[in-house]
Amino acid sequence: MFQKITLSIFAGFLLFISWPPISHFTFCIFIAFVPLLILETSVAKKELSIYKFFGYIYLAFFIFNVSLTFWIRHAHFSGALFAILCNSLFMTLVFCTYSMLKNSSYWQNTSFMLPVLWISFEYLHLNWDLSWPWLTVGNVFGSHPACVQWYSYTGVLGGTLWVFIVNLLFFKLSQCRFNSYLRNRNFFLFLFSLLLPIALSYLVYNKDLNILSNTHVDVMVVQPNIDPYTEKFSLSQTDQTNALLNFISPKLNDSLDFIILPETFLTSPIWAQRIHNNIHIKSFNKLIHEYSDLNIIVGATILDFSKKSPTAKPLLNHQNQFYKVYNSSLQLNDSGVDMYYKSKLVPGAEKMPFQDFLYPILGDKILKIGDSNVVGNFSKQDSVSIFSSSKNHKTAAIVCYESIYGDYVRKFINKGAEGIFIITNDGWWKNTIGYQQHHIYAKLRAIETRRYIARSANTGISSIINMFGEVKSMIDWDQKDIIQYAMPLYNQKTFYVKHGDVIGRICSVLAIFILLYFLVSNKLGFSR
């Protein structure tokens, strides 16, 4: 029992130290699942019941989840608890399903089922109401973008596949200590599978160096550094807006194309129908009248009238009239105001999972964010949309959590976006590893889409990331500063942009066939 608990804890520890922002031990991910595979052999030998196996595996994934996502508690304690417990459970169920299928099969080689089932789980986790893809295994290489330039073809699920193939080969290598032929063969396969993607990354990088930019835009990324706990809701919006304008005014010039401000910088709700009358919008428009080619990207809370729905709220003293709340990005220029409403909402903080069923029971009080008066239950936009600047440059203004979803971000590129802006407020998570991970994952979006990213974070990290996932300029945590940069724009589309998570779709189909096969074979008595 002590040996099995040690294996479980060791697996959780290896997963933790391999993950960003820790960058010195990323290679540990290639053996992190091996202790769990060793535990599974005890089930195969009937030395360990599936129920006890479940407990050991759950312990490993609980350590993995709690050590890397504990920071959610600062924004939403019950949401953090729910995310950690549920995500650990989902990961455990994948391993237990693999063990049950493997040990009831006549097939000689069932190892392929583990990556198929795991990638199917990750693909599902990107596309349902309890979506929390923060720990998608392919994200582990965010600290080493040079190793995964081929994400422009596969996305992060290709990284997941790589990790599991190498883990399985290392496990097989460890199991053939007394057979020199198998040991040598498996060592070669292990080394080949480990090094080939790195070599391919080098080739892809050099090939894509030849991609030509259409033009460039001069951007000013602003990090106002307004603490969401102590300042954001105690200072008036007028004071915040005036302080920002005074801060950036000395740096403005006629060549500037974009000013990028963070998520919910305009936190006081603005009615969509009256947006041109808003005093803060008018303050920004004064800048635009002075610099006619200027575009301002800013996060705002937008209210809009609506029919009655699970996300609609009744107007005060008007129970038959309803409105919706949107976490939005706005583009202001001499043509007016364009709006994009955040579509990928954070489960438990910004939206109620399985809303039609749970909202009538629980209401929206559990959606409160941090110690603020901000209550979630936001509404969302049904499809992506891009902004067209005063000079007709096409850009995507992605809001916070949306930047975790590669398959979603690519849709903006298919709409014609030539550059990506990410606006976020990671200050809710305080000075933890959360904001660092969020910034690191943005590098992977740059690789997948081969687009530059300008990232404005309220308290950090704000940055410019090039099309290869390399940080060209950065403002660290808890600093008030700006970045001015000539940001190249591109119109080419990568394989991943065109086709999305092909690996996820293939593995999902294979997983369905595998499960159906075992259900039918067991029903007909073909199982082992």
C-alpha positions as CSV (number, residue, x, y, z in Angstrom):
1,M,0.0,0.0,0.0
2,F,2.8,2.4,0.9
3,Q,4.4,1.8,-2.5
4,K,1.2,2.5,-4.3
5,I,0.5,5.7,-2.5
6,T,4.1,6.8,-3.2
7,L,3.6,6.1,-6.9
8,S,0.4,8.2,-6.8
9,I,2.0,11.1,-5.0
10,F,5.0,11.0,-7.3
11,A,2.9,11.2,-10.4
12,G,1.1,14.3,-9.0
13,F,4.4,15.8,-8.1
14,L,5.9,15.2,-11.6
15,L,2.8,16.8,-13.2
16,F,3.1,19.8,-11.0
17,I,6.8,20.5,-11.5
18,S,6.6,20.0,-15.3
19,W,3.9,22.7,-15.7
20,P,4.2,26.4,-16.4
21,P,5.3,28.8,-15.0
22,I,8.0,26.3,-13.8
23,S,10.1,25.9,-16.9
24,H,13.2,24.0,-15.8
25,F,11.5,20.6,-15.4
26,T,9.1,20.5,-18.4
27,F,10.8,17.3,-19.6
28,C,9.2,15.5,-16.5
29,I,5.9,15.5,-18.4
30,F,7.3,12.7,-20.6
31,I,7.5,10.4,-17.6
32,A,4.8,11.9,-15.4
33,F,2.1,9.3,-16.3
34,V,4.4,6.3,-15.9
35,P,3.8,5.8,-12.2
36,L,0.1,5.6,-13.0
37,L,0.7,3.1,-15.7
38,I,2.7,1.1,-13.2
39,L,-0.2,1.2,-10.8
40,E,-2.5,0.0,-13.6
41,T,-0.4,-3.2,-13.9
42,S,-1.5,-4.2,-10.4
43,V,-5.1,-4.1,-11.7
44,A,-4.1,-6.2,-14.6
45,K,-2.5,-8.8,-12.3
46,K,-5.6,-8.6,-10.0
47,E,-3.5,-7.4,-7.1
48,L,-5.5,-4.2,-6.9
49,S,-9.3,-3.7,-7.3
50,I,-10.6,-1.1,-9.7
51,Y,-12.1,0.8,-6.7
52,K,-8.7,1.1,-4.9
53,F,-7.1,2.0,-8.2
54,F,-9.6,4.8,-8.6
55,G,-8.5,6.2,-5.2
56,Y,-4.8,6.1,-6.0
57,I,-5.4,7.8,-9.4
58,Y,-7.7,10.4,-7.9
59,L,-5.0,11.3,-5.4
60,A,-2.5,11.9,-8.2
61,F,-4.8,14.1,-10.2
62,F,-6.1,16.0,-7.1
63,I,-2.4,16.9,-6.4
64,F,-2.0,18.0,-10.0
65,N,-5.2,20.1,-10.0
66,V,-4.9,21.7,-6.6
67,S,-1.2,22.6,-6.9
68,L,-1.8,24.4,-10.3
69,T,-5.2,25.9,-10.0
70,F,-5.6,26.7,-6.3
71,W,-5.5,30.4,-7.2
72,I,-9.1,30.3,-8.5
73,R,-10.2,30.6,-4.9
74,H,-9.2,34.2,-4.8
75,A,-11.9,35.0,-7.4
76,H,-14.4,32.3,-6.4
77,F,-13.8,29.8,-3.6
78,S,-16.7,27.5,-4.3
79,G,-15.9,27.6,-8.0
80,A,-12.3,26.6,-7.2
81,L,-13.4,23.7,-5.0
82,F,-15.8,22.5,-7.7
83,A,-13.3,22.9,-10.5
84,I,-10.5,21.0,-8.6
85,L,-12.7,18.2,-7.4
86,C,-14.5,17.7,-10.7
87,N,-11.5,18.0,-13.0
88,S,-9.6,15.5,-10.8
89,L,-12.6,13.2,-11.1
90,F,-12.9,13.5,-14.9
91,M,-9.2,12.7,-15.3
92,T,-9.5,9.7,-13.0
93,L,-12.5,8.3,-14.9
94,V,-10.4,8.4,-18.1
95,F,-7.7,6.3,-16.6
96,C,-10.2,3.9,-14.9
97,T,-12.1,3.5,-18.2
98,Y,-8.8,2.7,-19.9
99,S,-8.0,0.1,-17.3
100,M,-11.4,-1.6,-17.5
101,L,-11.3,-1.7,-21.3
102,K,-7.7,-2.9,-21.4
103,N,-8.3,-5.8,-19.0
104,S,-11.5,-7.0,-20.7
105,S,-10.0,-7.2,-24.2
106,Y,-8.5,-9.9,-26.4
107,W,-6.5,-7.3,-28.2
108,Q,-2.8,-7.8,-27.9
109,N,-1.9,-4.1,-27.8
110,T,-4.4,-1.8,-26.1
111,S,-2.0,1.0,-25.2
112,F,-3.3,3.2,-28.1
113,M,-6.6,3.4,-26.2
114,L,-5.2,5.7,-23.5
115,P,-4.3,8.7,-25.7
116,V,-7.5,8.2,-27.7
117,L,-9.6,8.3,-24.5
118,W,-7.7,11.2,-23.0
119,I,-7.7,13.4,-26.1
120,S,-11.5,12.7,-26.4
121,F,-11.9,13.9,-22.8
122,E,-9.9,17.0,-23.5
123,Y,-11.9,17.7,-26.7
124,L,-15.2,17.3,-24.8
125,H,-13.8,19.5,-22.1
126,L,-13.3,22.3,-24.6
127,N,-16.9,22.0,-25.8
128,W,-19.4,21.6,-22.9
129,D,-20.9,23.6,-20.1
130,L,-18.3,22.5,-17.5
131,S,-15.5,23.4,-19.8
132,W,-12.2,24.0,-17.9
133,P,-9.3,23.3,-20.4
134,W,-6.7,25.1,-18.3
135,L,-4.8,21.8,-17.7
136,T,-5.0,20.4,-21.3
137,V,-1.8,18.4,-21.4
138,G,-0.6,20.2,-24.6
139,N,-0.5,23.5,-22.7
140,V,2.5,22.2,-20.8
141,F,4.9,23.4,-23.6
142,G,3.8,27.1,-23.3
143,S,7.1,27.8,-21.6
144,H,9.0,26.3,-24.5
145,P,7.3,27.5,-27.8
146,A,10.4,26.6,-29.8
147,C,9.6,22.9,-29.2
148,V,6.0,23.0,-30.6
149,Q,6.0,25.2,-33.7
150,W,4.0,22.4,-35.3
151,Y,1.0,23.5,-33.2
152,S,0.3,25.5,-36.3
153,Y,-0.9,22.2,-37.7
154,T,-2.2,20.3,-34.7
155,G,-3.1,22.7,-32.0
156,V,-2.4,21.8,-28.3
157,L,-4.1,18.4,-28.7
158,G,-1.1,17.4,-30.8
159,G,1.1,18.1,-27.7
160,T,-1.2,15.9,-25.6
161,L,-0.7,13.1,-28.1
162,W,3.1,13.5,-28.1
163,V,3.2,13.4,-24.3
164,F,1.2,10.2,-24.0
165,I,3.1,8.4,-26.8
166,V,6.4,9.1,-25.1
167,N,5.0,8.1,-21.7
168,L,3.7,4.8,-23.0
169,L,7.0,4.1,-24.7
170,F,9.0,4.9,-21.6
171,F,6.7,2.6,-19.6
172,K,7.3,-0.2,-22.1
173,L,11.0,0.4,-21.9
174,S,10.8,0.1,-18.1
175,Q,9.0,-3.2,-18.4
176,C,11.6,-5.0,-20.5
177,R,14.7,-4.8,-18.3
178,F,15.6,-8.5,-18.9
179,N,15.1,-8.7,-22.7
180,S,17.9,-6.8,-24.4
181,Y,16.3,-6.9,-27.9
182,L,13.0,-5.4,-26.7
183,R,14.9,-3.0,-24.5
184,N,17.0,-1.7,-27.3
185,R,14.0,-1.5,-29.7
186,N,11.9,0.3,-27.2
187,F,14.7,2.7,-26.3
188,F,15.1,3.6,-29.9
189,L,11.3,4.2,-30.3
190,F,11.3,6.2,-27.1
191,L,14.2,8.4,-28.2
192,F,12.8,8.8,-31.8
193,S,9.3,9.8,-30.5
194,L,10.8,12.3,-28.1
195,L,13.2,14.0,-30.5
196,L,11.3,13.9,-33.8
197,P,8.7,16.5,-32.9
198,I,11.4,18.8,-31.7
199,A,13.3,18.4,-35.0
200,L,10.0,19.0,-36.9
201,S,9.4,22.2,-34.8
202,Y,12.8,23.5,-36.0
203,L,11.9,22.8,-39.7
204,V,8.4,24.4,-39.3
205,Y,9.9,27.5,-37.7
206,N,12.4,28.0,-40.5
207,K,9.8,27.4,-43.1
208,D,7.4,30.0,-41.6
209,L,10.1,32.6,-41.3
210,N,9.3,33.2,-44.9
211,I,5.7,34.3,-44.2
212,L,5.3,37.9,-45.3
213,S,3.5,40.6,-43.4
214,N,0.8,42.7,-45.1
215,T,1.7,45.8,-43.2
216,H,2.0,46.9,-39.5
217,V,0.0,48.9,-37.1
218,D,1.4,51.1,-34.3
219,V,-0.1,49.9,-31.0
220,M,0.0,51.2,-27.5
221,V,-0.7,48.5,-24.9
222,V,-1.7,50.0,-21.6
223,Q,-1.5,48.3,-18.2
224,P,-3.3,50.7,-15.7
225,N,-2.6,48.5,-12.7
226,I,-5.9,49.1,-10.8
227,D,-6.4,46.5,-8.1
228,P,-9.8,44.9,-8.5
229,Y,-10.1,44.3,-4.7
230,T,-9.0,47.7,-3.3
231,E,-9.4,50.3,-6.1
232,K,-11.5,49.1,-9.0
233,F,-14.8,49.5,-7.2
234,S,-13.9,52.2,-4.7
235,L,-12.5,54.7,-7.2
236,S,-15.1,56.4,-9.5
237,Q,-15.0,55.5,-13.1
238,T,-14.4,59.2,-13.9
239,D,-11.2,59.2,-11.7
240,Q,-10.0,56.0,-13.4
241,T,-10.6,57.3,-16.9
242,N,-9.0,60.7,-16.2
243,A,-6.0,59.1,-14.6
244,L,-5.5,56.9,-17.6
245,L,-5.8,59.7,-20.1
246,N,-3.3,61.8,-18.2
247,F,-1.0,58.9,-18.1
248,I,-1.0,58.1,-21.8
249,S,-1.4,61.6,-23.3
250,P,2.3,62.4,-23.4
251,K,2.9,59.3,-25.5
252,L,0.3,60.0,-28.1
253,N,1.2,60.9,-31.7
254,D,-0.3,61.0,-35.2
255,S,1.2,57.6,-36.2
256,L,-0.6,55.7,-33.4
257,D,-3.2,53.2,-34.7
258,F,-4.5,51.5,-31.6
259,I,-4.7,52.0,-27.9
260,I,-5.4,48.7,-26.1
261,L,-7.0,48.8,-22.7
262,P,-7.8,45.8,-20.4
263,E,-11.0,43.9,-19.8
264,T,-13.8,45.8,-18.0
265,F,-11.8,49.0,-17.8
266,L,-15.1,50.7,-18.1
267,T,-16.7,48.8,-15.3
268,S,-19.7,51.0,-14.7
269,P,-22.5,49.4,-16.8
270,I,-23.3,51.2,-20.1
271,W,-26.6,50.7,-22.0
272,A,-25.9,49.8,-25.6
273,Q,-28.7,52.1,-26.8
274,R,-27.1,55.1,-25.0
275,I,-23.5,54.3,-25.5
276,H,-22.7,57.5,-27.5
277,N,-24.0,59.6,-24.5
278,N,-21.8,57.9,-22.0
279,I,-19.4,60.4,-20.4
280,H,-16.4,58.0,-20.6
281,I,-17.0,57.1,-24.2
282,K,-17.1,60.9,-24.9
283,S,-13.8,61.3,-23.1
284,F,-12.2,58.7,-25.5
285,N,-13.9,60.3,-28.5
286,K,-12.1,63.6,-27.7
287,L,-8.8,61.7,-28.4
288,I,-10.2,60.3,-31.6
289,H,-11.2,63.7,-32.8
290,E,-7.7,64.9,-32.2
291,Y,-6.1,61.8,-33.8
292,S,-8.5,60.9,-36.6
293,D,-6.9,57.5,-37.4
294,L,-6.9,56.3,-33.8
295,N,-8.8,53.2,-32.7
296,I,-9.3,52.5,-29.0
297,I,-10.0,48.9,-27.8
298,V,-11.4,48.8,-24.3
299,G,-13.2,46.3,-22.1
300,A,-16.7,47.3,-20.9
301,T,-19.8,46.0,-19.1
302,I,-22.7,46.5,-21.6
303,L,-26.4,46.3,-20.9
304,D,-29.0,45.6,-23.6
305,F,-32.7,45.1,-23.6
306,S,-33.9,41.5,-24.1
307,K,-36.7,39.1,-24.0
308,K,-37.2,36.9,-20.9
309,S,-34.6,34.2,-20.7
310,P,-32.4,32.4,-18.1
311,T,-29.7,35.0,-18.5
312,A,-32.0,38.0,-18.7
313,K,-32.7,40.1,-15.6
314,P,-35.9,42.0,-14.9
315,L,-35.8,45.8,-14.9
316,L,-36.3,47.4,-11.6
317,N,-40.0,48.2,-11.1
318,H,-40.6,46.7,-14.6
319,Q,-41.1,43.0,-14.1
320,N,-42.2,42.5,-17.7
321,Q,-39.1,44.1,-19.2
322,F,-35.8,42.4,-19.2
323,Y,-32.1,43.2,-20.0
324,K,-28.9,41.2,-20.4
325,V,-25.4,41.9,-19.2
326,Y,-22.4,41.4,-21.4
327,N,-18.6,41.3,-20.7
328,S,-17.6,43.2,-23.9
329,S,-14.7,44.5,-25.9
330,L,-15.4,47.8,-27.7
331,Q,-13.6,49.5,-30.6
332,L,-14.0,53.2,-30.8
333,N,-13.0,55.2,-33.8
334,D,-14.2,58.0,-36.0
335,S,-16.8,55.7,-37.5
336,G,-18.5,55.1,-34.2
337,V,-18.5,52.1,-31.7
338,D,-18.2,48.4,-32.6
339,M,-19.0,45.9,-29.9
340,Y,-18.1,42.2,-29.4
341,Y,-19.7,40.3,-26.5
342,K,-17.5,37.7,-24.7
343,S,-18.7,34.2,-25.8
344,K,-16.6,31.8,-23.8
345,L,-17.7,32.5,-20.2
346,V,-16.1,31.1,-17.1
347,P,-18.2,28.3,-15.6
348,G,-19.3,29.2,-12.0
349,A,-18.1,32.8,-12.2
350,E,-19.6,34.3,-15.3
351,K,-22.2,31.7,-16.1
352,M,-24.2,29.0,-14.5
353,P,-23.4,25.5,-16.0
354,F,-26.5,23.7,-17.3
355,Q,-28.3,27.0,-16.8
356,D,-31.8,26.0,-17.9
357,F,-31.8,23.4,-15.1
358,L,-29.7,24.9,-12.3
359,Y,-30.5,28.7,-12.5
360,P,-34.1,28.4,-11.3
361,I,-32.9,26.4,-8.3
362,L,-29.7,28.3,-7.4
363,G,-30.1,31.8,-8.8
364,D,-27.1,33.9,-9.6
365,K,-25.7,34.5,-6.1
366,I,-23.1,31.8,-6.3
367,L,-21.7,33.6,-9.3
368,K,-20.3,36.5,-7.3
369,I,-16.6,37.2,-8.2
370,G,-14.1,37.7,-5.4
371,D,-15.1,40.2,-2.6
372,S,-16.6,42.6,-5.1
373,N,-20.2,43.4,-5.9
374,V,-19.7,41.9,-9.4
375,V,-22.3,39.1,-10.0
376,G,-22.0,36.9,-13.0
377,N,-24.7,35.3,-15.1
378,F,-23.5,37.2,-18.2
379,S,-25.0,36.6,-21.6
380,K,-22.9,35.9,-24.6
381,Q,-22.6,36.4,-28.3
382,D,-23.6,33.4,-30.5
383,S,-20.8,33.8,-33.1
384,V,-17.4,35.4,-33.4
385,S,-17.0,38.9,-34.9
386,I,-14.0,41.0,-35.8
387,F,-13.3,44.7,-35.8
388,S,-12.4,46.8,-38.8
389,S,-10.2,49.8,-38.0
390,S,-10.3,53.3,-39.4
391,K,-7.7,52.1,-41.9
392,N,-9.6,48.9,-42.6
393,H,-7.3,46.6,-40.7
394,K,-9.1,43.5,-39.4
395,T,-8.4,42.5,-35.8
396,A,-9.8,40.2,-33.1
397,A,-10.4,41.6,-29.6
398,I,-10.6,38.5,-27.4
399,V,-11.7,38.8,-23.8
400,C,-9.7,37.0,-21.1
401,Y,-10.7,33.3,-20.7
402,E,-11.5,33.0,-24.4
403,S,-7.8,33.0,-25.1
404,I,-7.5,29.5,-23.6
405,Y,-9.5,28.0,-26.5
406,G,-7.4,27.5,-29.6
407,D,-10.3,26.1,-31.7
408,Y,-12.3,29.2,-30.8
409,V,-9.6,31.8,-31.4
410,R,-8.9,30.3,-34.9
411,K,-12.5,31.3,-35.9
412,F,-11.6,35.0,-35.6
413,I,-8.7,34.3,-38.1
414,N,-11.1,32.6,-40.5
415,K,-13.3,35.7,-40.3
416,G,-10.3,37.7,-41.5
417,A,-8.5,38.9,-38.4
418,E,-4.9,39.9,-39.2
419,G,-3.8,40.5,-35.6
420,I,-5.0,39.5,-32.2
421,F,-5.7,41.7,-29.1
422,I,-6.3,40.0,-25.8
423,I,-7.8,42.1,-23.0
424,T,-7.9,40.6,-19.5
425,N,-8.1,41.4,-15.8
426,D,-6.0,38.7,-14.1
427,G,-5.9,40.8,-10.9
428,W,-8.8,38.7,-9.5
429,W,-6.3,35.9,-9.0
430,K,-3.8,38.1,-7.0
431,N,-0.1,37.5,-7.2
432,T,-0.2,33.7,-8.0
433,I,0.8,31.4,-10.8
434,G,-2.6,31.9,-12.4
435,Y,-1.8,35.1,-14.2
436,Q,1.5,33.7,-15.4
437,Q,-0.1,30.6,-16.8
438,H,-2.7,32.7,-18.6
439,H,0.0,34.8,-20.3
440,I,2.0,31.7,-21.2
441,Y,-0.9,30.0,-22.9
442,A,-1.3,33.1,-25.2
443,K,2.0,32.1,-26.8
444,L,0.3,28.9,-28.0
445,R,-2.5,30.9,-29.7
446,A,0.2,32.9,-31.5
447,I,1.8,29.7,-32.9
448,E,-1.5,28.1,-33.9
449,T,-2.7,31.1,-35.8
450,R,0.7,32.6,-36.9
451,R,-0.5,36.0,-35.7
452,Y,1.1,38.7,-33.5
453,I,-0.7,39.2,-30.2
454,A,-1.0,42.4,-28.2
455,R,-2.1,41.6,-24.7
456,S,-3.4,44.2,-22.2
457,A,-3.8,42.9,-18.6
458,N,-5.1,45.2,-15.9
459,T,-2.4,44.3,-13.4
460,G,-0.2,42.2,-15.6
461,I,1.2,40.5,-17.6
462,S,0.8,42.8,-20.6
463,S,2.9,42.0,-23.7
464,I,3.6,41.7,-27.4
465,I,3.9,38.1,-28.6
466,N,5.2,37.4,-32.1
467,M,3.8,34.7,-34.5
468,F,6.3,32.1,-33.1
469,G,5.2,32.6,-29.5
470,E,8.2,34.7,-28.5
471,V,7.6,37.6,-26.1
472,K,9.0,40.8,-27.8
473,S,8.0,43.2,-25.1
474,M,6.4,42.8,-21.6
475,I,5.1,44.7,-18.6
476,D,5.5,42.5,-15.4
477,W,3.0,42.1,-12.6
478,D,1.9,45.0,-10.5
479,Q,3.4,47.8,-12.7
480,K,1.7,50.8,-14.3
481,D,3.2,51.1,-17.8
482,I,2.7,51.1,-21.5
483,I,4.2,49.3,-24.5
484,Q,4.5,51.0,-27.9
485,Y,5.2,48.6,-30.7
486,A,4.9,48.4,-34.5
487,M,2.9,45.2,-34.8
488,P,3.0,43.2,-38.1
489,L,-0.3,42.0,-39.5
490,Y,-0.7,38.8,-41.5
491,N,-3.5,37.3,-43.7
492,Q,-2.2,33.7,-44.3
493,K,-4.1,30.8,-42.6
494,T,-2.4,27.9,-41.0
495,F,-3.6,24.3,-41.3
496,Y,-4.9,24.5,-37.8
497,V,-6.8,27.7,-38.5
498,K,-8.5,26.1,-41.5
499,H,-9.3,22.7,-39.9
500,G,-9.2,23.1,-36.1
501,D,-8.9,20.3,-33.7
502,V,-8.8,17.4,-36.2
503,I,-7.0,15.2,-33.7
504,G,-9.7,15.8,-31.2
505,R,-12.5,14.9,-33.7
506,I,-10.7,11.8,-34.9
507,C,-10.0,10.6,-31.3
508,S,-13.6,11.2,-30.3
509,V,-14.9,9.1,-33.2
510,L,-12.4,6.3,-32.3
511,A,-13.4,6.5,-28.6
512,I,-17.0,6.0,-29.5
513,F,-16.2,2.9,-31.7
514,I,-13.9,1.5,-28.9
515,L,-16.7,1.9,-26.3
516,L,-19.3,0.4,-28.6
517,Y,-17.0,-2.5,-29.5
518,F,-16.6,-3.4,-25.8
519,L,-20.2,-3.0,-25.0
520,V,-21.2,-5.3,-27.9
521,S,-18.4,-7.8,-27.2
522,N,-19.3,-8.0,-23.5
523,K,-23.0,-8.4,-24.4
524,L,-22.2,-11.2,-26.7
525,G,-19.7,-12.8,-24.3
526,F,-16.5,-12.1,-26.3
527,S,-14.7,-10.4,-23.4
528,R,-11.7,-12.0,-21.7
